[in-house]
Amino acid sequence: MDNGCTPSPEKLSKINKQLTKLRQEYTHKLLTPNCLSSIDGACEKPIRQDADLSIRNAAENLYATNNIGLTNVLLRLLLNFGQKCSMELYANELGGTTVHLIISHETLWNQKPTDT
């Protein structure tokens, strides 16, 4: 959360759509059910070049709008925590921007949450 200039609602919407597209491309192309273990480096199927190109194109769309840091953070989240994570930007009450990161409890501890 910061108290700097908030991007316009249109720009926030555009950035969130681009982050969603990058996440979808990454999870669809690289984390398919046959290749979920790719996070551990034990994927049986080699990663196809078209998957790399698709992800690169989605990332470059964010880079082109000066969102290199957001792109890098999302890709690192996906790489480390898999498809059950996401990132969204919101305007906040301080007049700035809040970045909301979501990481699944299952992903962090490799187990389902308990009722305790």
All heavy atoms as an XYZ file, in Angstrom:
905
protein
N       0.849     -1.158      0.000
C       0.000      0.000      0.000
C       0.901      1.229      0.000
O       1.911      1.258      0.698
C      -0.876     -0.033      1.261
C      -1.800      1.134      1.385
S      -2.801      1.104      2.888
C      -3.961     -0.161      2.496
N       0.536      2.222     -0.817
C       1.273      3.474     -0.805
C       0.292      4.639     -0.821
O      -0.911      4.445     -0.936
C       2.274      3.561     -1.960
C       1.623      3.710     -3.335
O       0.437      4.093     -3.413
O       2.299      3.448     -4.322
N       0.822      5.838     -0.690
C      -0.033      7.017     -0.704
C       0.332      7.946     -1.854
O       0.075      9.127     -1.810
C       0.027      7.758      0.638
C       1.423      8.256      0.950
O       2.364      7.992      0.218
N       1.553      8.964      2.057
N       0.937      7.379     -2.890
C       1.321      8.160     -4.068
C       0.143      8.368     -4.998
O      -1.016      8.198     -4.612
N       0.428      8.753     -6.199
C      -0.617      8.993     -7.195
C      -1.311      7.691     -7.574
O      -0.657      6.704     -7.881
C      -0.019      9.622     -8.444
S       0.679     11.237     -8.154
N      -2.625      7.717     -7.546
C      -3.405      6.558     -7.960
C      -3.609      6.614     -9.462
O      -4.023      7.654     -9.981
C      -4.789      6.560     -7.284
O      -4.607      6.585     -5.883
C      -5.590      5.341     -7.668
N      -3.328      5.520    -10.169
C      -3.656      5.505    -11.599
C      -5.163      5.664    -11.787
O      -5.950      5.346    -10.901
C      -3.200      4.114    -12.060
C      -2.267      3.638    -11.004
C      -2.695      4.293     -9.732
N      -5.555      6.128    -12.939
C      -6.979      6.282    -13.232
C      -7.665      4.912    -13.161
O      -7.007      3.871    -13.312
C      -7.163      6.870    -14.635
O      -6.747      5.928    -15.614
N      -8.973      4.893    -12.931
C      -9.699      3.614    -12.911
C      -9.501      2.810    -14.197
O      -9.387      1.586    -14.155
C     -11.165      4.024    -12.737
C     -11.112      5.359    -12.073
C      -9.865      6.014    -12.592
N      -9.420      3.496    -15.329
C      -9.199      2.808    -16.613
C      -7.826      2.141    -16.649
O      -7.680      1.018    -17.105
C      -9.325      3.800    -17.783
C     -10.691      4.422    -17.951
C     -10.946      5.603    -17.014
O      -9.973      6.224    -16.505
O     -12.131      5.894    -16.773
N      -6.818      2.873    -16.149
C      -5.461      2.305    -16.142
C      -5.373      1.131    -15.170
O      -4.756      0.111    -15.485
C      -4.429      3.372    -15.787
C      -3.013      2.809    -15.830
C      -1.990      3.870    -16.012
C      -0.638      3.168    -16.061
N       0.322      3.845    -16.840
N      -5.979      1.249    -13.990
C      -5.989      0.131    -13.042
C      -6.667     -1.087    -13.667
O      -6.179     -2.212    -13.536
C      -6.707      0.523    -11.752
C      -5.915      1.335    -10.746
C      -6.807      1.759     -9.587
C      -4.714      0.574    -10.237
N      -7.788     -0.859    -14.346
C      -8.499     -1.949    -14.997
C      -7.629     -2.603    -16.070
O      -7.560     -3.835    -16.162
C      -9.797     -1.427    -15.613
O     -10.454     -2.442    -16.320
N      -6.936     -1.786    -16.852
C      -6.066     -2.307    -17.912
C      -4.918     -3.128    -17.315
O      -4.618     -4.224    -17.787
C      -5.512     -1.151    -18.745
C      -4.630     -1.595    -19.879
C      -4.133     -0.418    -20.693
C      -3.211     -0.900    -21.799
N      -2.684      0.207    -22.590
N      -4.298     -2.618    -16.268
C      -3.190     -3.340    -15.628
C      -3.689     -4.664    -15.049
O      -3.055     -5.708    -15.230
C      -2.518     -2.478    -14.542
C      -1.784     -1.301    -15.179
C      -1.552     -3.317    -13.698
C      -1.307     -0.255    -14.186
N      -4.832     -4.645    -14.356
C      -5.376     -5.883    -13.783
C      -5.718     -6.898    -14.871
O      -5.491     -8.093    -14.698
C      -6.587     -5.580    -12.901
C      -6.181     -5.027    -11.554
O      -5.165     -5.416    -10.984
N      -6.963     -4.099    -11.035
N      -6.249     -6.436    -15.996
C      -6.536     -7.347    -17.110
C      -5.251     -7.952    -17.660
O      -5.194     -9.142    -17.971
C      -7.299     -6.623    -18.221
C      -8.743     -6.385    -17.892
C      -9.456     -5.633    -19.000
C     -10.872     -5.299    -18.579
N     -11.568     -4.498    -19.583
N      -4.197     -7.134    -17.761
C      -2.919     -7.639    -18.259
C      -2.300     -8.635    -17.280
O      -1.731     -9.647    -17.695
C      -1.964     -6.479    -18.539
C      -2.384     -5.643    -19.721
C      -1.527     -4.409    -19.885
O      -1.083     -3.793    -18.912
N      -1.291     -4.031    -21.125
N      -2.411     -8.366    -15.983
C      -1.900     -9.307    -14.983
C      -2.672    -10.623    -15.051
O      -2.085    -11.705    -14.975
C      -2.008     -8.705    -13.577
C      -1.056     -7.556    -13.250
C      -1.451     -6.894    -11.940
C       0.386     -8.029    -13.218
N      -3.989    -10.541    -15.224
C      -4.816    -11.744    -15.341
C      -4.431    -12.537    -16.580
O      -4.303    -13.756    -16.534
C      -6.308    -11.364    -15.387
O      -6.641    -10.703    -14.172
C      -7.188    -12.587    -15.569
N      -4.215    -11.842    -17.697
C      -3.831    -12.531    -18.932
C      -2.481    -13.232    -18.769
O      -2.318    -14.376    -19.178
C      -3.781    -11.551    -20.093
C      -3.393    -12.214    -21.404
C      -3.457    -11.257    -22.562
C      -2.827    -11.864    -23.773
N      -3.628    -12.495    -24.695
N      -1.525    -12.556    -18.150
C      -0.214    -13.162    -17.922
C      -0.353    -14.399    -17.043
O       0.225    -15.449    -17.332
C       0.739    -12.151    -17.284
C       2.134    -12.651    -16.940
C       2.856    -13.164    -18.175
C       2.937    -11.534    -16.279
N      -1.134    -14.305    -15.981
C      -1.360    -15.450    -15.089
C      -2.017    -16.605    -15.836
O      -1.622    -17.753    -15.710
C      -2.228    -15.022    -13.914
C      -2.486    -16.131    -12.925
C      -3.394    -15.636    -11.786
N      -3.723    -16.739    -10.926
C      -4.757    -17.559    -11.131
N      -5.554    -17.370    -12.148
N      -4.980    -18.552    -10.303
N      -3.031    -16.300    -16.653
C      -3.718    -17.341    -17.420
C      -2.784    -18.009    -18.417
O      -2.783    -19.227    -18.558
C      -4.921    -16.757    -18.154
C      -6.057    -16.381    -17.246
C      -7.136    -15.581    -17.958
O      -6.912    -14.994    -19.012
N      -8.309    -15.534    -17.345
N      -1.990    -17.217    -19.123
C      -1.045    -17.775    -20.095
C      -0.042    -18.677    -19.394
O       0.251    -19.773    -19.844
C      -0.308    -16.662    -20.855
C      -1.168    -15.907    -21.818
C      -1.631    -16.746    -22.989
O      -0.895    -17.648    -23.427
O      -2.751    -16.506    -23.468
N       0.486    -18.214    -18.278
C       1.477    -18.986    -17.532
C       0.879    -20.295    -17.041
O       1.445    -21.366    -17.253
C       1.998    -18.161    -16.354
C       3.099    -18.858    -15.592
C       4.422    -18.674    -15.952
C       2.816    -19.693    -14.524
C       5.438    -19.310    -15.264
C       3.823    -20.335    -13.829
C       5.130    -20.138    -14.199
O       6.123    -20.775    -13.526
N      -0.271    -20.219    -16.384
C      -0.852    -21.432    -15.812
C      -1.371    -22.373    -16.892
O      -1.259    -23.582    -16.766
C      -1.974    -21.111    -14.808
O      -2.969    -20.335    -15.440
C      -1.438    -20.376    -13.604
N      -1.926    -21.823    -17.960
C      -2.461    -22.676    -19.026
C      -1.350    -23.382    -19.798
O      -1.437    -24.566    -20.085
C      -3.316    -21.855    -19.990
C      -3.853    -22.656    -21.129
N      -4.834    -23.615    -20.961
C      -3.534    -22.668    -22.445
C      -5.100    -24.178    -22.124
N      -4.330    -23.619    -23.043
N      -0.315    -22.665    -20.114
C       0.752    -23.219    -20.962
C       1.772    -24.035    -20.190
O       2.289    -25.021    -20.692
C       1.483    -22.099    -21.701
C       0.602    -21.258    -22.572
C       0.127    -22.005    -23.777
C      -0.676    -21.079    -24.664
N      -1.151    -21.675    -25.861
N       2.100    -23.633    -18.978
C       3.187    -24.298    -18.259
C       2.733    -25.197    -17.122
O       3.429    -26.121    -16.754
C       4.161    -23.263    -17.701
C       4.923    -22.460    -18.741
C       5.857    -21.496    -18.048
C       5.681    -23.350    -19.689
N       1.583    -24.915    -16.539
C       1.158    -25.687    -15.388
C      -0.070    -26.534    -15.716
O      -1.002    -26.607    -14.948
C       0.859    -24.762    -14.209
C       2.042    -23.957    -13.710
C       1.609    -23.019    -12.611
C       3.147    -24.866    -13.226
N      -0.046    -27.167    -16.867
C      -1.146    -28.041    -17.248
C      -1.160    -29.243    -16.306
O      -0.150    -29.554    -15.677
C      -0.989    -28.513    -18.702
O       0.262    -29.176    -18.829
C      -1.055    -27.354    -19.666
N      -2.292    -29.960    -16.188
C      -2.354    -31.091    -15.261
C      -1.239    -32.115    -15.439
O      -0.787    -32.706    -14.483
C      -3.716    -31.712    -15.560
C      -4.524    -30.570    -16.056
C      -3.569    -29.690    -16.824
N      -0.766    -32.304    -16.657
C       0.310    -33.271    -16.888
C       1.667    -32.732    -16.471
O       2.640    -33.448    -16.474
C       0.368    -33.654    -18.371
C      -0.854    -34.401    -18.803
O      -1.505    -35.065    -18.005
N      -1.191    -34.285    -20.064
N       1.711    -31.474    -16.121
C       3.003    -30.848    -15.874
C       3.005    -30.017    -14.594
O       3.803    -29.116    -14.457
C       3.359    -29.979    -17.077
S       5.096    -29.640    -17.246
N       2.115    -30.301    -13.657
C       2.074    -29.528    -12.421
C       3.375    -29.621    -11.640
O       3.729    -28.719    -10.915
C       0.911    -29.989    -11.533
C      -0.445    -29.469    -11.942
C      -1.519    -30.088    -11.060
C      -0.521    -27.967    -11.844
N       4.090    -30.708    -11.805
C       5.340    -30.855    -11.067
C       6.463    -30.013    -11.654
O       7.570    -30.046    -11.164
C       5.749    -32.326    -11.029
O       5.936    -32.795    -12.343
N       6.183    -29.231    -12.700
C       7.228    -28.401    -13.290
C       7.767    -27.389    -12.292
O       8.879    -26.935    -12.412
C       6.718    -27.681    -14.536
O       5.730    -26.758    -14.185
N       6.984    -27.055    -11.290
C       7.449    -26.135    -10.258
C       8.644    -26.754     -9.540
O       9.580    -26.076     -9.175
C       6.318    -25.834     -9.256
C       5.183    -25.121     -9.980
C       6.820    -25.010     -8.087
C       3.940    -25.005     -9.162
N       8.632    -28.065     -9.368
C       9.719    -28.762     -8.691
C      10.855    -29.128     -9.644
O      11.845    -29.687     -9.219
C       9.202    -30.066     -8.076
C       8.028    -29.823     -7.173
O       6.922    -29.659     -7.704
O       8.214    -29.797     -5.958
N      10.673    -28.872    -10.931
C      11.695    -29.238    -11.904
C      11.602    -30.678    -12.350
O      12.482    -31.188    -13.019
N      10.527    -31.374    -12.008
C      10.412    -32.790    -12.348
C       9.368    -33.042    -13.431
O       8.781    -34.090    -13.506
C      10.045    -33.587    -11.093
N       9.136    -32.087    -14.271
C       8.127    -32.215    -15.325
C       8.577    -33.237    -16.361
O       9.712    -33.223    -16.807
C       7.901    -30.862    -15.987
S       6.689    -30.912    -17.283
N       7.659    -34.127    -16.727
C       7.984    -35.145    -17.716
C       7.957    -34.601    -19.129
O       8.677    -35.062    -19.996
C       7.004    -36.312    -17.597
C       7.104    -37.037    -16.272
C       6.039    -38.101    -16.134
O       5.370    -38.423    -17.125
O       5.876    -38.614    -15.018
N       7.079    -33.623    -19.401
C       6.951    -33.073    -20.738
C       7.863    -31.857    -20.878
O       7.906    -31.013    -19.996
C       5.513    -32.625    -20.991
C       4.516    -33.743    -21.004
C       3.124    -33.170    -21.005
C       2.597    -33.100    -22.413
N       1.233    -32.559    -22.446
N       8.573    -31.725    -21.986
C       9.372    -30.514    -22.179
C       8.464    -29.326    -22.452
O       7.397    -29.466    -23.021
C      10.217    -30.849    -23.409
C       9.455    -31.895    -24.134
C       8.701    -32.666    -23.083
N       8.889    -28.155    -22.026
C       8.114    -26.941    -22.261
C       8.252    -26.569    -23.733
O       9.353    -26.478    -24.253
C       8.623    -25.794    -21.369
C       8.416    -26.160    -19.913
C       7.928    -24.491    -21.702
C       9.038    -25.194    -18.957
N       7.120    -26.349    -24.380
C       7.124    -26.048    -25.808
C       7.497    -24.598    -26.058
O       7.228    -23.719    -25.246
C       5.743    -26.339    -26.390
C       5.373    -27.790    -26.275
C       4.059    -28.109    -26.953
N       3.235    -26.966    -27.223
C       1.989    -26.840    -26.805
N       1.433    -27.764    -26.083
N       1.284    -25.765    -27.115
N       8.080    -24.340    -27.223
C       8.495    -22.987    -27.558
C       7.316    -22.043    -27.683
O       7.422    -20.878    -27.339
C       9.292    -22.993    -28.860
C      10.685    -23.545    -28.696
C      11.464    -23.480    -29.988
O      10.883    -23.329    -31.057
N      12.761    -23.601    -29.889
N       6.164    -22.529    -28.175
C       5.014    -21.647    -28.314
C       4.501    -21.190    -26.946
O       3.979    -20.095    -26.804
C       3.904    -22.272    -29.136
C       3.326    -23.533    -28.520
O       4.054    -24.239    -27.803
O       2.139    -23.811    -28.777
N       4.660    -22.020    -25.933
C       4.281    -21.614    -24.575
C       5.174    -20.477    -24.113
O       4.702    -19.488    -23.566
C       4.378    -22.797    -23.611
N       6.481    -20.620    -24.347
C       7.408    -19.561    -23.985
C       7.063    -18.262    -24.699
O       7.082    -17.198    -24.105
C       8.845    -19.962    -24.325
C       9.397    -21.025    -23.402
O       8.861    -21.181    -22.295
O      10.368    -21.689    -23.795
N       6.726    -18.356    -25.986
C       6.401    -17.174    -26.778
C       5.124    -16.513    -26.273
O       5.047    -15.293    -26.143
C       6.264    -17.550    -28.249
C       5.966    -16.409    -29.205
C       7.079    -15.363    -29.153
C       5.807    -16.928    -30.615
N       4.120    -17.304    -25.961
C       2.850    -16.782    -25.469
C       3.044    -16.045    -24.153
O       2.507    -14.953    -23.947
C       1.869    -17.939    -25.303
O       0.660    -17.503    -24.800
N       3.797    -16.628    -23.251
C       4.069    -16.000    -21.956
C       4.916    -14.750    -22.153
O       4.656    -13.716    -21.543
C       4.759    -16.994    -21.012
C       3.772    -18.103    -20.664
C       5.258    -16.303    -19.748
C       4.412    -19.308    -20.056
N       5.895    -14.836    -23.012
C       6.752    -13.678    -23.280
C       5.921    -12.517    -23.839
O       6.096    -11.371    -23.445
C       7.856    -14.049    -24.256
C       8.923    -12.994    -24.388
C      10.098    -13.501    -25.174
N      10.020    -14.949    -25.193
C      10.675    -15.753    -25.986
N      11.502    -15.292    -26.835
N      10.538    -17.054    -25.958
N       4.983    -12.815    -24.758
C       4.130    -11.766    -25.312
C       3.270    -11.122    -24.232
O       3.113     -9.901    -24.199
C       3.236    -12.317    -26.425
C       4.007    -12.618    -27.683
O       5.107    -12.113    -27.893
N       3.453    -13.466    -28.527
N       2.688    -11.929    -23.349
C       1.865    -11.391    -22.264
C       2.714    -10.538    -21.331
O       2.288     -9.464    -20.891
C       1.187    -12.523    -21.494
N       3.920    -10.986    -21.027
C       4.813    -10.222    -20.153
C       5.248     -8.922    -20.826
O       5.292     -7.870    -20.189
C       6.029    -11.058    -19.779
N       5.540     -8.980    -22.121
C       5.977     -7.781    -22.836
C       4.880     -6.728    -22.890
O       5.165     -5.532    -22.892
C       6.476     -8.135    -24.232
C       7.852     -8.784    -24.195
C       8.335     -9.254    -25.557
O       7.611     -9.059    -26.561
O       9.430     -9.821    -25.617
N       3.621     -7.145    -22.923
C       2.525     -6.175    -22.877
C       2.559     -5.383    -21.579
O       2.283     -4.194    -21.564
C       1.169     -6.871    -23.035
C       0.907     -7.291    -24.447
O       1.469     -6.737    -25.381
N       0.051     -8.277    -24.616
N       2.879     -6.055    -20.475
C       2.995     -5.346    -19.199
C       4.269     -4.503    -19.161
O       4.268     -3.384    -18.656
C       2.980     -6.330    -18.036
C       1.590     -6.755    -17.575
C       1.673     -7.966    -16.675
C       0.882     -5.627    -16.870
N       5.374     -5.040    -19.686
C       6.620     -4.273    -19.717
C       6.427     -2.983    -20.512
O       6.923     -1.937    -20.135
C       7.756     -5.069    -20.370
C       8.317     -6.193    -19.546
C       8.854     -7.309    -20.162
C       8.348     -6.155    -18.159
C       9.386     -8.356    -19.422
C       8.877     -7.194    -17.403
C       9.402     -8.287    -18.055
O       9.930     -9.307    -17.328
N       5.692     -3.066    -21.622
C       5.494     -1.914    -22.498
C       4.741     -0.789    -21.800
O       4.857      0.364    -22.184
C       4.757     -2.330    -23.764
N       3.975     -1.108    -20.774
C       3.243     -0.079    -20.038
C       3.971      0.296    -18.750
O       3.362      0.785    -17.803
C       1.803     -0.551    -19.719
O       1.871     -1.782    -19.000
C       0.987     -0.722    -20.968
N       5.274      0.065    -18.702
C       6.117      0.423    -17.559
C       5.722     -0.295    -16.276
O       5.771      0.288    -15.198
C       6.130      1.940    -17.338
C       6.773      2.668    -18.485
O       7.745      2.195    -19.058
N       6.215      3.802    -18.841
N       5.331     -1.532    -16.375
C       4.956     -2.323    -15.211
C       5.897     -3.517    -15.035
O       5.475     -4.621    -14.735
C       3.506     -2.787    -15.341
C       2.556     -1.623    -15.313
O       2.578     -0.828    -14.390
N       1.754     -1.492    -16.344
N       7.166     -3.267    -15.213
C       8.172     -4.328    -15.132
C       8.175     -4.966    -13.743
O       8.220     -6.176    -13.606
C       9.574     -3.783    -15.485
C       9.595     -3.348    -16.943
C      10.655     -4.820    -15.206
C      10.822     -2.564    -17.344
N       8.112     -4.151    -12.699
C       8.126     -4.679    -11.332
C       6.927     -5.566    -11.061
O       7.055     -6.647    -10.485
N       5.731     -5.131    -11.471
C       4.526     -5.936    -11.272
C       4.632     -7.255    -12.016
O       4.265     -8.310    -11.494
C       3.288     -5.172    -11.744
C       2.931     -3.917    -10.953
C       1.789     -3.174    -11.641
C       2.564     -4.260     -9.522
N       5.118     -7.192    -13.239
C       5.277     -8.408    -14.046
C       6.235     -9.377    -13.380
O       5.947    -10.564    -13.257
C       5.798     -8.043    -15.453
O       4.925     -7.081    -16.037
C       5.876     -9.270    -16.341
N       7.369     -8.869    -12.927
C       8.361     -9.732    -12.280
C       7.824    -10.363    -11.006
O       8.048    -11.543    -10.739
C       9.639     -8.953    -11.985
C      10.432     -8.646    -13.241
O      10.247     -9.280    -14.276
N      11.301     -7.660    -13.158
N       7.101     -9.577    -10.204
C       6.544    -10.111     -8.959
C       5.534    -11.214     -9.263
O       5.571    -12.290     -8.649
C       5.896     -8.989     -8.108
C       5.086     -9.572     -6.969
C       6.977     -8.052     -7.577
N       4.632    -10.979    -10.223
C       3.638    -12.002    -10.557
C       4.306    -13.268    -11.078
O       3.961    -14.378    -10.663
C       2.628    -11.473    -11.569
C       1.548    -12.473    -11.988
C       0.763    -12.987    -10.779
C       0.623    -11.862    -13.015
N       5.274    -13.136    -11.964
C       5.953    -14.331    -12.487
C       6.691    -15.082    -11.385
O       6.701    -16.310    -11.366
C       6.906    -13.941    -13.622
C       6.221    -13.550    -14.927
C       7.236    -13.011    -15.919
C       5.457    -14.725    -15.524
N       7.279    -14.379    -10.443
C       7.962    -15.051     -9.326
C       6.964    -15.750     -8.406
O       7.219    -16.840     -7.910
C       8.807    -14.056     -8.539
C      10.042    -13.650     -9.308
C      10.834    -12.605     -8.593
N      11.867    -12.104     -9.464
C      13.034    -11.686     -9.050
N      13.320    -11.703     -7.763
N      13.918    -11.246     -9.894
N       5.814    -15.116     -8.176
C       4.765    -15.773     -7.388
C       4.330    -17.069     -8.064
O       4.213    -18.110     -7.421
C       3.545    -14.862     -7.231
C       3.615    -13.752     -6.211
C       2.388    -12.854     -6.338
C       3.713    -14.313     -4.812
N       4.076    -17.002     -9.373
C       3.640    -18.185    -10.112
C       4.714    -19.269    -10.111
O       4.412    -20.450     -9.958
C       3.261    -17.805    -11.541
C       2.001    -16.959    -11.668
C       1.897    -16.359    -13.071
C       0.766    -17.767    -11.337
N       5.940    -18.873    -10.274
C       7.038    -19.833    -10.285
C       7.184    -20.528     -8.938
O       7.371    -21.732     -8.855
C       8.349    -19.130    -10.652
C       9.597    -19.994    -10.677
C       9.496    -21.060    -11.767
C      10.823    -19.131    -10.904
N       7.071    -19.767     -7.860
C       7.291    -20.321     -6.527
C       6.057    -20.953     -5.895
O       6.181    -21.876     -5.110
C       7.844    -19.242     -5.593
C       9.272    -18.900     -5.920
O      10.148    -19.730     -5.768
N       9.503    -17.706     -6.416
N       4.869    -20.436     -6.211
C       3.667    -20.903     -5.533
C       2.633    -21.525     -6.457
O       1.583    -21.956     -6.008
C       3.032    -19.756     -4.743
C       3.957    -19.174     -3.718
C       4.456    -17.897     -3.865
C       4.353    -19.923     -2.622
C       5.319    -17.359     -2.934
C       5.216    -19.394     -1.682
C       5.696    -18.109     -1.838
N       2.892    -21.550     -7.756
C       1.987    -22.211     -8.686
C       0.746    -21.414     -9.011
O       0.648    -20.223     -8.732
N      -0.222    -22.109     -9.581
C      -1.398    -21.448    -10.137
C      -2.397    -20.943     -9.105
O      -3.320    -20.227     -9.442
C      -2.095    -22.377    -11.111
C      -2.580    -23.670    -10.486
C      -3.062    -24.636    -11.531
O      -3.199    -24.286    -12.686
N      -3.321    -25.864    -11.138
N      -2.232    -21.267     -7.847
C      -3.176    -20.826     -6.822
C      -2.746    -19.513     -6.174
O      -2.957    -19.295     -4.992
C      -3.379    -21.902     -5.768
C      -4.091    -23.113     -6.309
C      -4.436    -24.064     -5.219
C      -5.196    -25.245     -5.797
N      -5.644    -26.138     -4.757
N      -2.144    -18.638     -6.957
C      -1.804    -17.319     -6.461
C      -2.218    -16.292     -7.505
O      -2.395    -16.612     -8.675
C      -0.314    -17.197     -6.143
S       0.751    -17.281     -7.576
N      -2.398    -15.067     -7.063
C      -2.766    -14.000     -7.983
C      -2.379    -12.658     -7.388
O      -1.961    -12.572     -6.231
C      -4.257    -14.042     -8.308
O      -5.020    -13.822     -7.149
N      -2.550    -11.611     -8.203
C      -2.187    -10.275     -7.796
C      -3.153     -9.293     -8.454
O      -3.452     -9.423     -9.630
C      -0.751     -9.986     -8.241
C      -0.239     -8.627     -7.887
S       1.543     -8.443     -8.112
C       1.682     -8.357     -9.857
N      -3.664     -8.329     -7.674
C      -4.558     -7.299     -8.198
C      -4.208     -5.956     -7.589
O      -3.737     -5.885     -6.453
C      -6.014     -7.629     -7.878
C      -6.546     -8.824     -8.630
C      -8.031     -9.036     -8.380
O      -8.779     -8.041     -8.337
O      -8.421    -10.194     -8.232
N      -4.459     -4.896     -8.330
C      -4.212     -3.535     -7.866
C      -5.539     -2.832     -7.608
O      -6.499     -3.031     -8.353
C      -3.445     -2.743     -8.923
C      -1.936     -2.904     -8.952
C      -1.524     -4.286     -9.377
C      -1.330     -1.867     -9.843
N      -5.559     -1.999     -6.564
C      -6.748     -1.233     -6.201
C      -6.333      0.172     -5.790
O      -5.248      0.359     -5.242
C      -7.466     -1.863     -4.998
C      -7.907     -3.276     -5.199
C      -7.119     -4.339     -4.764
C      -9.114     -3.558     -5.827
C      -7.520     -5.655     -4.946
C      -9.528     -4.868     -6.012
C      -8.723     -5.912     -5.573
O      -9.124     -7.209     -5.761
N      -7.219      1.133     -5.989
C      -7.039      2.453     -5.410
C      -7.371      2.320     -3.922
O      -8.235      1.537     -3.548
C      -7.975      3.456     -6.079
N      -6.662      3.067     -3.071
C      -6.942      2.967     -1.633
C      -7.384      4.313     -1.061
O      -7.356      5.340     -1.742
C      -5.744      2.395     -0.875
C      -4.514      3.259     -0.948
O      -4.598      4.486     -0.875
N      -3.357      2.644     -1.083
N      -7.781      4.296      0.209
C      -8.305      5.490      0.871
C      -7.232      6.539      1.155
O      -7.549      7.668      1.521
C      -9.043      5.108      2.167
C      -8.175      4.491      3.230
C      -7.921      2.988      3.055
O      -8.515      2.366      2.157
O      -7.105      2.460      3.815
N      -5.977      6.207      1.002
C      -4.890      7.161      1.211
C      -4.599      7.977     -0.043
O      -3.713      8.820     -0.046
C      -3.612      6.422      1.635
C      -3.686      5.593      2.913
C      -2.407      4.798      3.119
C      -3.960      6.494      4.109
N      -5.310      7.666     -1.119
C      -5.062      8.341     -2.389
C      -3.984      7.657     -3.203
O      -3.503      8.206     -4.184
N      -3.602      6.466     -2.805
C      -2.556      5.724     -3.502
C      -3.069      4.422     -4.073
O      -4.247      4.287     -4.409
N      -2.183      3.462     -4.144
C      -2.486      2.164     -4.749
C      -2.158      1.056     -3.762
O      -1.155      1.125     -3.052
C      -1.658      1.958     -6.037
O      -1.860      3.090     -6.882
C      -2.055      0.703     -6.769
N      -2.982      0.033     -3.735
C      -2.742     -1.167     -2.934
C      -2.572     -2.342     -3.883
O      -3.352     -2.510     -4.822
C      -3.929     -1.440     -1.988
O      -4.039     -0.347     -1.086
C      -3.738     -2.733     -1.208
N      -1.536     -3.135     -3.660
C      -1.331     -4.366     -4.418
C      -1.736     -5.520     -3.510
O      -1.206     -5.667     -2.408
C       0.147     -4.529     -4.867
C       0.333     -5.827     -5.617
C       0.572     -3.338     -5.711
N      -2.694     -6.304     -3.948
C      -3.229     -7.417     -3.174
C      -2.658     -8.716     -3.732
O      -2.916     -9.058     -4.883
C      -4.755     -7.395     -3.279
C      -5.439     -8.339     -2.364
N      -6.679     -8.836     -2.624
C      -5.078     -8.875     -1.179
C      -7.049     -9.645     -1.662
N      -6.083     -9.683     -0.767
N      -1.854     -9.412     -2.930
C      -1.271    -10.695     -3.325
C      -2.054    -11.806     -2.652
O      -2.312    -11.748     -1.452
C       0.195    -10.788     -2.895
C       1.121     -9.685     -3.394
C       2.501     -9.861     -2.783
C       1.191     -9.662     -4.898
N      -2.412    -12.825     -3.414
C      -3.153    -13.961     -2.874
C      -2.319    -15.218     -3.104
O      -1.942    -15.522     -4.232
C      -4.521    -14.108     -3.559
C      -5.343    -12.837     -3.341
C      -5.259    -15.333     -3.030
C      -6.554    -12.731     -4.218
N      -2.031    -15.910     -1.990
C      -1.281    -17.166     -2.052
C      -2.062    -18.196     -1.252
O      -2.413    -17.968     -0.099
C       0.140    -17.014     -1.468
C       0.891    -15.916     -2.217
C       0.899    -18.338     -1.550
C       2.201    -15.526     -1.591
N      -2.334    -19.327     -1.858
C      -3.126    -20.375     -1.224
C      -2.423    -20.975     -0.009
O      -1.212    -21.218     -0.021
C      -3.405    -21.474     -2.250
O      -3.790    -22.660     -1.632
N      -3.187    -21.234      1.046
C      -2.678    -21.903      2.242
C      -2.108    -23.274      1.869
O      -1.054    -23.667      2.354
C      -3.809    -22.046      3.268
C      -3.375    -22.664      4.557
N      -3.281    -24.015      4.741
C      -2.990    -22.092      5.725
C      -2.869    -24.265      5.976
N      -2.693    -23.110      6.589
N      -2.800    -23.991      0.982
C      -2.325    -25.305      0.541
C      -0.953    -25.199     -0.104
O      -0.098    -26.050      0.104
C      -3.293    -25.904     -0.482
C      -4.613    -26.317      0.072
C      -5.537    -26.801     -1.033
O      -5.052    -27.462     -1.977
O      -6.727    -26.521     -0.961
N      -0.751    -24.155     -0.877
C       0.517    -23.978     -1.569
C       1.648    -23.718     -0.591
O       2.736    -24.261     -0.722
C       0.419    -22.803     -2.552
O      -0.662    -23.042     -3.440
C       1.685    -22.642     -3.345
N       1.381    -22.895      0.416
C       2.433    -22.548      1.365
C       2.885    -23.725      2.216
O       4.056    -23.907      2.482
C       1.970    -21.412      2.272
C       1.860    -20.050      1.626
C       1.256    -19.043      2.592
C       3.220    -19.572      1.141
N       1.922    -24.532      2.663
C       2.264    -25.630      3.569
C       1.972    -27.007      3.008
O       2.040    -27.984      3.705
C       1.540    -25.443      4.900
C       2.131    -24.310      5.662
C       3.260    -24.325      6.399
C       1.639    -22.975      5.739
N       3.514    -23.091      6.941
C       2.530    -22.233      6.546
C       0.533    -22.318      5.198
C       2.346    -20.894      6.826
C       0.363    -20.976      5.480
C       1.265    -20.290      6.286
N       1.659    -27.082      1.719
C       1.378    -28.364      1.045
C       0.356    -29.190      1.781
O       0.480    -30.410      1.879
C       2.654    -29.167      0.839
C       3.567    -28.507     -0.161
O       3.101    -27.933     -1.143
N       4.848    -28.571      0.085
N      -0.636    -28.554      2.361
C      -1.696    -29.271      3.037
C      -2.947    -28.401      3.067
O      -2.876    -27.210      2.847
C      -1.299    -29.643      4.457
C      -0.988    -28.431      5.334
C      -0.453    -28.849      6.676
O      -0.250    -30.008      6.928
N      -0.225    -27.879      7.535
N      -4.058    -29.009      3.367
C      -5.304    -28.285      3.466
C      -5.398    -27.616      4.822
O      -4.897    -28.118      5.810
C      -6.482    -29.217      3.236
C      -6.477    -29.776      1.836
C      -7.705    -30.572      1.570
C      -7.601    -31.060      0.133
N      -8.755    -31.703     -0.330
N      -6.042    -26.441      4.865
C      -6.178    -25.750      6.150
C      -6.998    -26.573      7.137
O      -7.888    -27.303      6.756
C      -6.900    -24.447      5.796
C      -7.351    -24.576      4.389
C      -6.661    -25.746      3.778
N      -6.653    -26.432      8.409
C      -7.392    -27.137      9.458
C      -8.406    -26.183     10.072
O      -8.366    -24.977      9.849
C      -6.437    -27.653     10.546
O      -5.781    -26.514     11.117
C      -5.430    -28.623      9.977
N      -9.313    -26.717     10.875
C     -10.345    -25.907     11.510
C      -9.899    -25.311     12.846
O     -10.694    -24.779     13.578
C     -11.616    -26.745     11.733
C     -12.268    -27.111     10.422
O     -12.109    -26.341      9.459
O     -12.934    -28.156     10.372
N      -8.615    -25.392     13.174
C      -8.154    -24.848     14.458
C      -7.964    -23.376     14.450
O      -7.814    -22.700     13.553
C      -6.809    -25.503     14.860
O      -6.090    -25.867     13.725
C      -6.968    -26.562     15.828
